[in-house]
Amino acid sequence: MKKNKNNESKIALTLGILGIIAGVFLIFSGNNLIGIFGSIASAGIAIKGYNNLKNKSE
């Protein structure tokens, strides 16, 4: 069970980082509003995944 939670945390962290990169790309391509709010939402997912990964490893 612990390994499964660890994998979920890594997936959330990875998707969050990819979402931040996509949001920055959208900002520079001209879709400012979608890029800003997408980056914020993805940052939240990345932080949640990081916190879960950190808490599960202890």
C-alpha positions, 0 to 999 in steps of 0.5 A: 500500500505504501508503494502505491501511495508513493507512485501516486505522489510521483505521478502528481508531482510529474503532472504538476511540473509538466502543467507548469511548463505548459502554462508558461508556454501558453503565456508566451504564446499569447494565451495569458489568462489560461496560462496563468491560471493553468500554471497556478493550478498545476503548481498546487498539484505539484506542491500536493504531490511533493508534500505527499511524497515527503510525508510518505518517505518518513 
